[in-house]
Structure formats: structure tokens, C-alpha cells
Amino acid sequence: MQTEGGRMIKIGVLALQGSVIEHINMLKRIEDVEPIEVKRRKELEIIDGLILPGGESTAQGKIISEFGLKEIIIKRAKEGMPIWGTCCGMILLAKHIVNQDYTHLNLMDIYVRRNAYGSQIDSFRTRMFIPKISEDEITLVFIRAPYIERVGEGVEILAELNGKIIAAEQENLLATSFHPELTDDLSFHRYFVSKIKKI
């Protein structure tokens, strides 16, 4: 099945560092979606939505700037293109990073704490209901995960765990502390596709 007019939905995954192939493989399982690895400006110009994958935020933020991608990502976001940040991607989207005096894309009005759940050995899984995303419980995978301490006006909290915000949405922007691409559950990827289809 293809979108109206026979055009596939092109979803980019920022392919500079981090869990790129895992997101690509999830998107391949969804009908009418064409995943694209994004490394250059020209790829950012043709996509309908962008995923900022997990990885290392300082490294990704630096590469985005050095490769000349920062300005066009911000431009496309402000034009309404849906962007979803997972883990590190949440940090890249944030307008506020706790105990850090600089930000990266500065797009989403959230206050994020980096590595809030500790080091690699403190990684964990849990299951919970996120009503806006799925009628079923979803497995959540946390790896050196951040969380959102608070949100600004216009940000919808989608999920909290032990009093900490782990998923939020602001218009065309979506952020999750966890890694849906490291499970078999397509719920979050399908939800992101649905955001693109509404544009």
C-alpha cells in the first residue's frame, strides 16, 4: 500500500552515530514507508519526517554542526516536519539541558537531564501502557537514558515512570527517553508515521 497519489512516505534516520540500522529495520516493516539514512543536506530536503536515534549527544551534536546539517534540520522542523528523538535524540531536541550551558537543536520546550538513569550497567527494561500510542502494554528499553524534569507550555506528557517524564510531544516534535527500535513493537514507529500523514 502506498500513500495517496502513489508516493511512499520518506522517513530519514540521522545516520551519523548511534542506533541507526535498528530504526531503519523497524521502518522497513511498515507499509508505504521508505526509510532513508540521512548524512547530507540533500537527504534532509527530500524526507517527510526525521528520526534522531540513540547514541552520544555530544558527538552527534558536534557532527550535525560540522556537517552543516543543524540549520536545515531546524528549518524543516519550524516548517512543520515531524521529528522524533529517541534517548540521545531527546537531548538534541531540547531547549534546556540540566547542568549544561549549551543546547543543540534547541527546538522542544523540555528540560532534560542527561544520563539520568546512570551508566551502561544501569540499563533496564520495563513494560507499561501509553494510551496515546497503543492499547497494549509496550516494552520500554532504557540505556544510559535521560529523562525530562519538566516541560514548557504546549508540551504534552505522554508517559511518566516513577515520577519522571519519559515521553512527550510538542506539535510536530516527539521525544522518548527509551529505545522502541530495540524491541519488536512497532507502536511508536507507527505513531510517528501517523503524525507525518496528518501534515
N, C-alpha and C positions, 0 to 999 in steps of 0.2 A: 504494500500500500504506500502511495506517495501523497504528498500534500496537494491541496487544491492547485490545479494547473500543472500537476506532474512534477513539481520541484521537490527535491529532497531537502530536509532541514539540515543545514550545515552547522555542526557544533564543534567548536575548537577546544582543544585541551592545550593549555600552555605547556610546551614541551621543552623546557629549559632545564628542569631538575625535578625530582620527586616521582610520585606515583602516577605517571603519565599513561603507561600501557594498560594499567588496571582500569582507568576511566575509559580509554578507547575500547577495550574489550566489552565493557558494560554497554556502551552506546551502540556497539555493533549488534547487540541483541534486541534493539528496539527498532521496530519497523519505521520506515520513512525518515530515518536519521543517518546522516553521513558524518562520521567523526573525522576530524582533521587535526593533525599535530601542528601546533602553531609555534613557529620560531621566528617568523619575519613579519614585517608590516603588511605585506600583500595578503597574507593569510588572515590577518585581523580585519582586513577590509571586506572580505567575502563571506564571513561567518554570520550566523544568525544568533549565536549565543556562545559564551566562553566559560570554560571551567578552569579555575586556578587550583591545581592539585596540591596535595600534601607534599611536604618536603622541608626545606630550611628557608625561613622567611628572609633572613638577612641576605643569603646567597641569591635567592630568586629576585628580591627587590633590587639588588645591585645589577643583576643581569638584565632585568627589564629596562633599567635606565641606560645601561651601556649599549644595549642593542637598539635603542631608540623606540622601544615599544610602549613606554609609560604614557606618553602623550596621547597616542591613538587609542589605548585601552580606556583612558579617562574620557576621551571624546566620544567613543562608541557608547560607553556607559551613560553619559549625560544625554545622548541621543535616544536612550531607552533600551539598548541591547541588554538582555538578561546576562548577568554574570553570577556564577556560583563559586564561592571559595570554600574548600574543604581544609580544615586544620590550618596549615600554613597559609592557605588562600584566604581564610578568615582574617588573619593578621594583615595580609596585603591590602584587603578591602577597608580596614578600619580607619576611622578618622582619629581615634585615640588609642594609644598603646601604653598601658600602665608601666610606669618606671622606665619609659623610653622617650627621648626628646625629639624623635622624628617618626614620621609615618611613611608609607609607600605610595599607594594609590589615593588614599585619603578620600574615599567615596562613601562609606557607610557609617552612619552615626552610632557607632558602638564603641564601648570601652573594653578592650581585650587585654587579658593577662596572658603573656607567653609562657609556655611550658608549665602551665598552672597545675597539671596533674603529675609533675615530677619528671624523672628521667625515663629512658627507654624501658628500664626494668619495671617501671610503674605502669606500663601499658595494661589495658584491661578491656574486657567485653561486657556488655550488659544488654538487656532487652527491654523495650518499653513501647507504649503506644504514643504515636504522634498523630493526633486525629486529622490534621490538615493534609498529611502525607499518605496515610494508609489506614485501612480499617483493621489491619492485623498488627501484631507486635513486630517491631523491627529490631534486628541485631545492630548494635552500635559498637564500633571498634575505636578505641582511643589510644593513640600513640604519641607520647610527649605532647599531649593535647593542650591547646589554650582553652579558656572559656571567656564568656562575656560577663563582665561585672555589672554593667548597667547599659541601658540603651537610651538614645535620644528620642525626641518626638518623631512620630511617623514610623518607628521600627516596631514590627510585630514579633513578639516572642513566640516561637513555635514549640520549644521544648526546654525543660529545666531538669537537672539532675542534682539532687542533694542541695537544692537552693541556688545552683549555678546555672546560668543560661548557656545552653549548648547548641541551640539552633535559632536563627532569627531571619527575618525578611524585611526589606525596605524597598517597596516598589519593585524595580527590576533586579534588585540585588538579593542574593540568598547566601547565608553563611552557616556552616556546620563545624563544630569542634571535632567531629568524628569522621571516619572514613567509610562511607557507604560502598565505595569501589572495592573494598577488601572483604565484602560479603557477596552472597549470591542474590541478594534482594535488590530488585530494580526500582523500588518505590520512589526513592529520591531522584533517580535519573529520569524516571517517567514524569515526576512532578516538575522537574526543570524543563523538560520538553513541553509540558503543558503551558508553562509560563511563556515560552517562546511562541507557541501557537496563538497566544492571546494578543501578541503585539500587532 
